[in-house]
């Protein structure tokens, strides 16, 4: 599961930040209740082994997200990959390949 923090300074309403944190906590609780091992990983950590470069090297956030999606589509050819699911699939692949806990 991706370890993320708040986005101070970005135009995000407090209610959105609360909902995001609430949902992340809920999912973590469900996984723990089911006895699943959960590792929280920073975006930079899961992205680095895939040699994606950095988001700063891309002209836009959309270009960066499409780069991640393109890799996920190659790694998961039998799954309908979307911009909404590509990060999760790549975190799953990172955990499968590189997580040592």
Helices and strands as residue ranges (DSSP letters): E 2-3, H 14-33, E 41-42, H 43-48, G 55-57, H 61-75, H 86-98
